[in-house]
Amino acid sequence: MEMKHVIIFAVIGIVALLGFNIINGNSHEKNREVAVSSTVSEQPTAAVSDADSSKNSSANIASKPLGEQPKAILDDATNKIDQAQQSEQDRLEQMSNAQ
């Protein structure tokens, strides 16, 4: 095979892959929009979850000055850890009471 044929074959392959990626990207974007719109429509009926509270806390952290943000992040993480430990302790007490 001549070098000219190899280069032509490579260019055709690259164009084919580019076309496939564009088509696949458009369909993926449409699927993402459908998923987001269905999630947004379901969200008001759902109860407040941990994800919602983390969004609120992230907004609160972002509104603070840059010098206070690391402390706010650590405080938020500490509060979440404390809540998790408390709920674990409550579950352990319930299990020990059930026995």
C-alpha positions in Angstrom: 0.0 0.0 0.0 1.3 3.4 -0.9 1.7 6.1 1.8 -0.9 8.2 -0.1 -3.5 5.5 0.4 -2.7 5.1 4.1 -3.1 8.8 4.7 -6.4 8.9 2.8 -7.7 5.9 4.8 -6.6 7.6 8.1 -8.4 10.9 7.1 -11.6 9.0 6.2 -11.4 7.2 9.6 -10.9 10.4 11.5 -13.9 12.1 9.7 -16.1 9.0 10.4 -15.1 9.1 14.2 -15.8 12.8 14.3 -19.2 12.3 12.8 -20.0 9.5 15.2 -18.9 11.6 18.2 -21.1 14.6 17.1 -24.1 12.4 16.7 -23.5 10.5 19.9 -22.9 13.8 21.8 -26.2 15.3 20.6 -28.2 12.3 21.7 -26.4 12.2 25.0 -27.2 15.9 25.5 -30.9 15.3 24.8 -30.9 12.4 27.2 -29.3 14.6 29.9 -31.9 17.4 29.3 -34.8 14.8 29.7 -33.2 13.5 32.9 -32.8 17.0 34.3 -36.3 18.1 33.4 -37.8 14.9 35.0 -35.7 15.4 38.1 -36.7 19.0 38.4 -40.4 18.2 38.0 -40.2 15.4 40.7 -38.2 17.5 43.2 -40.9 19.8 44.5 -43.0 16.9 45.5 -40.2 15.1 47.3 -39.3 15.8 50.9 -36.2 17.8 51.8 -33.2 15.5 51.4 -29.5 15.5 52.3 -28.7 16.7 48.8 -31.0 19.7 49.2 -29.4 20.6 52.5 -25.9 20.2 51.1 -26.8 22.6 48.2 -28.1 25.1 50.7 -24.9 24.8 52.8 -22.8 25.1 49.7 -24.6 28.3 48.9 -24.0 29.6 52.4 -20.3 28.7 52.2 -20.0 30.4 48.8 -21.5 33.6 50.2 -18.9 33.9 52.9 -15.6 35.8 52.3 -12.7 33.8 51.0 -10.9 33.9 54.3 -13.8 32.2 56.1 -14.7 29.6 53.4 -12.2 26.8 54.5 -13.4 27.1 58.1 -17.0 27.0 57.0 -16.3 23.9 54.9 -14.7 22.2 57.9 -17.5 23.2 60.2 -20.1 21.8 57.7 -18.2 18.6 57.4 -17.8 18.3 61.2 -21.6 18.9 61.6 -22.3 16.2 59.0 -20.0 13.7 60.8 -21.5 14.5 64.1 -25.0 13.9 62.7 -23.9 10.6 61.2 -22.3 9.5 64.5 -25.5 10.5 66.4 -27.8 8.6 64.1 -25.4 5.5 64.3 -25.5 5.8 68.1 -29.3 5.9 68.0 -29.5 2.8 65.8 -27.1 1.0 68.1 -29.3 1.9 71.1 -32.4 0.7 69.3 -30.8 -2.6 68.4 -29.6 -3.1 72.0 -33.1 -2.3 73.3 -34.7 -4.7 70.9 -32.6 -7.6 72.2 
